[in-house]
Amino acid sequence: MIEYNITPAQFLREIGWSFTSRGKWLGLKSCPFCGGGNQRDVFTFAVHSIDGNYFCHRAKCGEKGSFWALIKSQNLNPADYQNRDSKKGNSKKGKKKFIYGR
């Protein structure tokens, strides 16, 4: 398991993607990988609000992956979003951790 210091919703806001909340899923108007295809399909891309897994419902796209992969797909370093402390003995009290799979 990997600990992150950001939720999937916070990450999406940080990179400028607007979304709607549908239960445990965050729906984007268009898929960042296929853009909705030639038909410009909307709301086919979803990110799970708890674990960050994502997928596109379009059959021709079908892009899917983990929160780690989503961060990497935006040319960002997932390690920048992980909880880590370079100072020995310095605990991160009060800092909430979010744990996701790779």
Secondary structure, 3 states (H helix, E strand, C coil): CEEECCCHHHHHHHCCCCEEEECCEEEECCCCCCCCCCCCCCCCEEEECCCCCEEECCCCCCCEECHHHHHHHCCCCHHHHECCCCCCCCCCCCCCCEEECC
